[in-house]
Every structure is written in structure tokens, then in C-alpha cells.
Amino acid sequence: MRRAVALMALIALAAPAAWAQMDHNHHHHHTTPAPAAGAGSAGIDHSAHNHDVGPAGSTYDLRWIDAMVQHHSGALRMSEFVFDIGVPGVGALSKAIWRDQAQEIKAMGQWRKAWYPEAPVYPVTLKSGGNPNAMADLTRMSAAQIQAMQMMGTTPNRENRVTWFLEGMLVHHGGALLMAHDALHKTRNPTIQRLARQIIVTQRQEIIELRRMLRHDGLNKPEYYQFDALFRF
């Protein structure tokens, strides 16, 4: 409930200011160690996911929003596979993840319309060698890019869906931590900064809970800890 209230406050604070015209090149720098790339878990190929949405610039927030919306959409799809699981609370956690990230998707959609009314309706990315300050250098996100951003290369069966969800969501959350830190490096928009910090706080807590549930099932692999360096901001 507290997180929902905080998100609604973020929406209210995000007046249609001229963020699209802001020079994001004068951004704050944070030193964040990146974790080593790990192999995908539970049959999910996460290796193709590129967390970098491109350089800072006046289109950065638009590119970050579109990337994070797709990333969150993948989490919603993953969560739906285990909604009916009871012990040890997997279903409840999946529903909480679904609810929170659906709210963030809604908020980001509102910000996108307010800040970038001239943007295409489809998700965009910066074309190779493009100018990060030029709307004309944005291109439609391809189906392969969307699939990679959603980080859901496989679907589970009834027998493996709990481990598939727990291990897959752990790595998926790691991708969100990387994207949140990228935003803290590159944006000057306080609303995006607040959301990035909120993502870090919430998803590190959920990573810890996912690991607890995996230990309940007798699983405790070294790769479960690969994103711990990103727990702070």
C-alpha cells in the first residue's frame, strides 16, 4: 500500500514540464560496479538482453520509458504463470510484482504522453549512430528488441514453473536494477530519478525474497547473488 501511494505521488508530481527540451548531457555521475554476466536460469535465455538504452540526451527519458515499459511487461507475463501457487508464497509474490509493475507501466505511459506528445505511439530506440538529441534519429523498437527487453525466451510447464519463475524473475529484476542505475547516470528528470530509486529499493527486496523461496526448495546458486553490487544507489 505504501508503494502504491508513493507511485501515485510520483504521477502527481510529473507535470507536463518541458523535459523533452532539457539537455541531459549535464548529468550526474554515479560509480556503480556492474555484475558479471551470468547464464540464464531455468531455461530462460537472458543473454540477449541489452540493458543500455543509449547515451544521455534530450530523448533519453523517452527511450528509457519505452525500454522499461517493455521490461515490466515481461515481468507481468512471467508472473501470470504462477498466480495460483500457494506455498511458499510464490503466488502472492507474483501478484504483488504484477500489481506494482502494472502501476508503474501506467505512470510511465502518462509521463510519455505529457513529456513527448510528438513521439510515435510505438516504442522507440535510438538508431545506430543516431543523435541522442534528435527525435528524427529514433526508430521503432523491433520485435526482437522487444522480446530481448522482456527477457522471456521460454514458457514453463506445470512441473517446472515455480523454479522457472523464481530463478527467471531474479535475473529479470537484475536487468531492472541495471536500467535503474543507467537512468541515475544519465537523466536529470527528478521523476525518472525517483522511479529509478524506487525500482532499486523494491526489486532488491524482492530479489532477497526470491532467494529465500529458492532456498526453501533447496536451491542456492552463486549466480543468485550476481546483482548485489547494484543494491545501493
HELIX and SHEET records of a PDB file:
HELIX    1   1 ARG A    2  LEU A   13  1                                  12    
HELIX    2   2 TRP A   19  GLN A   21  5                                   3    
HELIX    3   3 TYR A   60  GLU A   80  1                                  21    
HELIX    4   4 VAL A   90  TRP A  115  1                                  26    
HELIX    5   5 MET A  135  ASP A  137  5                                   3    
HELIX    6   6 ALA A  143  GLN A  150  1                                   8    
HELIX    7   7 ARG A  161  LYS A  186  1                                  26    
HELIX    8   8 PRO A  190  HIS A  216  1                                  27    
HELIX    9   9 PRO A  222  TYR A  225  5                                   4    
HELIX   10  10 ASP A  228  LEU A  230  5                                   3    
SHEET    1   A 2 VAL A 124  LEU A 126  0                                        
SHEET    2   A 2 LEU A 138  ARG A 140 -1                                        
END                                                                             
